Amino acid sequence: MNQPAPDSTYIGRFAPSPTGPLHIGSLLTAVASYADAKAHGGQWLVRMEDLDPPREMAGAADRILETLQHFGLHWDGDVLYQSRRQARYQSTVQQLLDQGLAYYCTCSRAQIQARSGSNTYPGTCRGCSIPPLKPHAIRLQVKDADIHFEDALQGPLHCNLQQQGGDFVIQRKDHLYAYHLAVVLDDADQGITHIVRGSDLLESTFAHWHLQTVLSLPHPHYAHLPVIVNADGQKLSKQTHAEPIPLAAPAPYLMYCLQTLGQQPPATLNGASAHSILQWACEHWQLERVPPARYLPQQQIR
């Protein structure tokens, strides 16, 4: 068995959005990030990405935490809530504006589409340093250059942000802070060293890498897992009517996650306690066994 050496500096995290209860796709990410952290002798933090109140479900955050505990996924330290970090986000937005790295933008999606023929922002409002009277977002400038990073599962990756999306929003027109800004600051402030998450966030990583560079923040190690999709090829979510994970019997769901992640748990663990299954997972975890695919079809849980 090829076990990584214990690393007390390893800090991983699981960061769900409270838009609904946990489903099997989000549990898969939780199990993988937990096992990878504990296999390295590291910490596993939980962050609640409650950044977008209109999309959130009342009580979902507490239910997510209850599910994690019931499945033996016990986190280290206190849960971090993005909704309590508004001042941190605002000070960074102002810093970027003051440095001339960000600017105000009044463009609508329709205007962007009309001007560029795509969703790539053409830089129409670049140089706008005075807040307009009409509704506006705040965008971060990007460079016309490739960003390169090595993903532990997907291999070497590169992207030119200016060509693939253009300057991106860090504060929305409704004054809510953008995911890209919040996640980069949260990861840095929590000392996150390793990020294990779904491949649906792979493209976002280039924006995160750029923002980390601009703010002189460290770049974590990334591993993007395959995302479970339904029969229609859609990512499991509240919008695609993904079924919540029941609390009654953790074993089949944990075994499903480990099998999907290529870890080959022994049949003797069928029906075992959540603690026993996760203990085995952490002792035998090998990230290189995880399929490097971006997407995997959902299989029946037995």
C-alpha atoms as one frame of an Amber mdcrd trajectory, in Angstrom:
protein
   0.000   0.000   0.000   1.452   3.363  -1.042   0.528   5.691   1.817   1.484
   9.376   1.762   3.634  10.491   4.661   1.746  12.299   7.441   1.759  16.037
   6.828   0.599  18.231   9.687   0.661  21.233   7.346  -2.052  19.749   5.110
  -5.317  21.678   5.467  -8.207  20.613   3.271 -11.836  21.660   3.211 -15.378
  20.883   2.132 -17.410  23.923   1.142 -21.079  23.205   0.358 -23.667  25.810
  -0.577 -26.870  25.585   1.514 -29.193  25.493  -1.491 -30.610  22.149  -0.372
 -29.724  18.948   1.511 -26.667  16.877   0.620 -27.057  14.505  -2.333 -24.755
  11.700  -3.413 -22.653  14.003  -5.596 -21.818  16.347  -2.744 -21.239  13.406
  -0.381 -18.707  12.016  -2.866 -16.744  15.273  -2.665 -16.984  15.332   1.121
 -15.690  11.751   1.418 -12.815  12.333  -1.026 -11.663  15.590   0.559 -11.965
  14.099   4.066 -10.062  10.911   3.215  -7.308  12.784   1.397  -6.819  15.158
   4.337  -6.824  12.448   6.988  -4.602  10.121   4.947  -2.000  12.900   5.050
  -2.458  13.448   8.780  -3.978  16.842   8.029  -6.988  18.913   9.015 -10.381
  18.897   7.294 -12.371  22.109   7.577 -15.981  22.818   6.657 -17.034  26.135
   5.166 -20.641  27.083   4.464 -20.806  29.061   1.227 -23.950  30.979   2.116
 -23.090  33.863  -0.169 -26.274  34.005  -2.253 -29.402  34.285  -0.038 -31.921
  34.153  -2.942 -30.684  30.634  -3.824 -30.496  29.274  -0.288 -32.997  26.962
   1.393 -34.049  27.681   4.957 -32.513  25.146   7.334 -30.271  23.594   4.658
 -27.005  24.578   6.359 -27.943  22.858   9.612 -29.191  19.794   7.738 -25.924
  19.531   5.796 -23.898  19.648   9.000 -26.178  17.066  10.613 -25.690  14.741
   7.635 -21.905  15.082   7.754 -21.871  14.244  11.454 -24.211  11.291  10.966
 -21.909   9.910   8.264 -18.860  10.180  10.520 -17.402  13.152   8.647 -16.318
  15.192  11.658 -14.601  18.462  10.829 -11.782  20.251  12.623 -12.324  23.660
  14.198 -15.361  25.873  13.728 -17.523  26.024  10.617 -16.804  29.192   8.620
 -19.836  31.035   7.207 -19.270  33.321   4.235 -22.258  35.442   5.245 -20.228
  36.622   8.254 -17.240  37.769   6.189 -18.721  40.678   4.247 -16.266  43.236
   5.661 -13.307  41.129   4.501 -14.695  40.908   0.989 -15.516  44.611   0.833
 -12.057  45.710   1.955 -10.459  43.581  -0.765 -12.770  44.930  -3.468 -11.848
  48.460  -2.406  -8.158  47.552  -2.393  -8.389  46.277  -5.979 -10.280  49.407
  -7.056  -7.707  51.659  -5.400  -4.886  49.799  -7.158  -6.562  50.204 -10.550
  -6.882  46.433 -10.919 -10.689  46.444 -10.788 -13.308  48.773 -12.230 -17.032
  49.513 -12.344 -19.128  47.931 -15.104 -22.722  48.696 -16.152 -22.896  46.182
 -19.016 -25.772  43.723 -19.176 -25.428  40.173 -20.472 -27.349  41.168 -23.599
 -24.937  44.043 -24.247 -21.926  41.777 -23.791 -23.408  39.236 -26.199 -24.156
  41.940 -28.764 -20.655  43.434 -28.595 -18.547  40.283 -28.476 -20.832  37.733
 -30.107 -20.287  35.503 -27.076 -20.266  35.594 -23.285 -16.642  36.775 -23.262
 -16.484  40.255 -21.785 -14.822  42.642 -24.302 -13.554  45.162 -21.727 -16.114
  47.842 -22.551 -15.989  49.556 -19.150 -12.260  49.177 -18.468 -10.930  52.347
 -16.922 -14.220  53.266 -15.232 -12.940  54.317 -11.806 -15.907  56.433 -10.672
 -19.052  54.626  -9.433 -21.830  55.102 -12.034 -25.269  56.241 -10.905 -27.005
  53.270 -12.524 -26.654  49.659 -11.298 -23.144  48.343 -11.762 -20.926  45.372
 -11.049 -17.213  45.451 -10.278 -14.850  43.485 -12.508 -11.253  42.367 -12.076
  -8.908  42.874 -15.006  -7.255  39.804 -16.496  -4.233  39.531 -18.777  -3.914
  38.224 -22.314  -1.663  35.376 -21.218  -1.952  31.693 -20.424  -2.367  30.495
 -16.848  -0.847  27.078 -16.174  -1.322  24.734 -13.243  -0.993  21.018 -12.547
  -4.107  19.257 -11.310  -3.470  16.087  -9.302  -6.155  14.212 -11.260  -6.694
  16.086 -14.522  -3.005  16.703 -15.254  -1.432  19.878 -16.687  -4.005  22.524
 -17.633  -3.866  25.985 -19.144  -6.266  28.768 -20.062  -6.169  32.331 -21.381
  -8.762  34.132 -19.254  -9.015  37.133 -21.541  -9.919  34.912 -24.472 -12.105
  32.485 -22.516 -14.207  34.883 -20.451 -12.567  38.245 -20.098 -12.486  40.417
 -16.997 -14.654  38.685 -14.395 -17.093  39.971 -11.788 -15.985  40.179  -8.156
 -19.056  42.070  -6.922 -22.445  41.742  -8.584 -24.948  44.427  -9.495 -27.129
  43.336  -6.568 -24.126  44.097  -4.295 -23.535  40.424  -3.458 -19.905  39.342
  -3.578 -18.956  36.907  -6.312 -17.969  33.321  -5.595 -14.519  33.807  -7.157
 -13.610  36.571  -4.711 -15.023  34.910  -1.603 -13.517  31.476  -2.180 -10.019
  32.830  -2.815 -10.050  34.959   0.334 -11.574  32.184   2.435  -9.029  29.610
   1.273  -6.158  31.983   2.021  -7.465  33.080   5.421  -8.114  29.483   6.480
  -4.654  28.393   5.331  -6.052  25.848   2.866  -3.208  23.935   1.213  -5.147
  21.284  -0.749  -8.486  21.596  -2.549 -10.306  18.412  -3.569 -13.555  19.271
  -5.350 -15.725  18.502  -8.369 -14.572  19.029 -11.946 -17.543  21.350 -12.518
 -15.353  23.971 -10.793 -12.291  23.265 -12.919 -12.729  26.283 -15.204 -13.233
  28.533 -12.166  -9.792  27.554 -10.918  -8.123  29.726 -13.553  -9.953  32.794
 -12.224  -8.992  31.784  -8.688  -5.361  31.323  -9.690  -5.291  34.787 -11.278
  -6.861  36.428  -8.230  -4.438  34.617  -5.921  -1.573  35.977  -8.013  -2.934
  39.539  -8.011  -3.364  39.470  -4.224   0.017  37.752  -3.627  -1.716  34.773
  -2.018  -0.400  31.184  -2.086  -1.728  28.749  -4.671  -3.210  25.590  -3.095
  -2.771  22.147  -4.633  -5.840  21.165  -6.662  -7.487  17.822  -7.433 -10.725
  17.928  -9.434 -12.908  14.855  -9.030 -15.341  13.399 -11.549 -18.841  14.804
 -11.136 -21.763  12.384 -10.933 -24.411  13.092 -13.574 -27.946  11.770 -14.027
 -29.352   9.854 -16.993 -29.716  13.140 -18.910 -26.062  14.017 -18.375 -26.903
  16.740 -15.849 -24.932  17.374 -12.681 -26.863  16.317  -9.584 -28.357  19.359
  -7.854 -31.542  20.751  -6.404 -32.399  22.073  -9.875 -32.119  18.574 -11.377
 -34.148  17.065  -8.505 -31.298  15.119  -6.924 -32.544  12.994  -4.038 -31.391
  13.959  -0.530 -29.221  11.432   1.289 -31.222   9.615   3.972 -29.694   9.396
   7.424 -30.974   5.893   8.156 -28.172   3.781   6.627 -24.808   5.463   5.932
 -22.928   2.299   4.898 -24.300   1.815   1.340 -23.713   5.476   0.495 -20.172
   5.558   1.860 -19.338   2.315   0.061 -20.799   3.718  -3.167 -18.610   6.814
  -2.841 -15.444   4.805  -2.236 -16.194   2.443  -5.121 -16.909   5.367  -7.456
 -13.628   6.937  -6.334 -11.758   3.773  -7.337 -10.725   2.822  -3.791 -11.952
  -0.818  -3.882 -13.276  -1.209  -0.329 -13.591  -4.870   0.753 -17.014  -6.512
   0.835 -16.512  -7.163   4.542 -17.304  -3.481   5.107 -20.838  -3.849   3.759
 -23.134  -2.973   6.636 -20.265  -1.723   8.808 -20.476   1.474  10.825 -19.668
   4.814   9.230 -16.662   5.080  11.544 -15.246   1.722  10.398 -15.722   2.508
   6.709 -14.100   5.926   6.969 -11.262   4.535   9.059 -10.551   2.013   6.304
 -10.829   4.773   3.685  -8.299   7.007   5.424  -5.849   4.150   6.000  -6.018
   2.914   2.400  -6.714   6.136   0.491  -4.867   6.538  -2.826  -5.773   9.631
  -4.815  -4.168   8.209  -7.946  -6.888   5.533  -8.050  -9.627   8.123  -8.581
 -10.820   8.052 -12.224  -9.488  11.132 -14.065 -12.786  11.536 -15.940 -14.648
  14.840 -15.668 -18.057  13.146 -15.383 -19.388   9.729 -14.324 -22.946   8.399
 -14.719 -24.872   7.788 -11.522 -25.165   4.122 -10.576 -27.724   2.453  -8.357
 -26.814   2.403  -4.669 -27.257  -1.046  -3.151
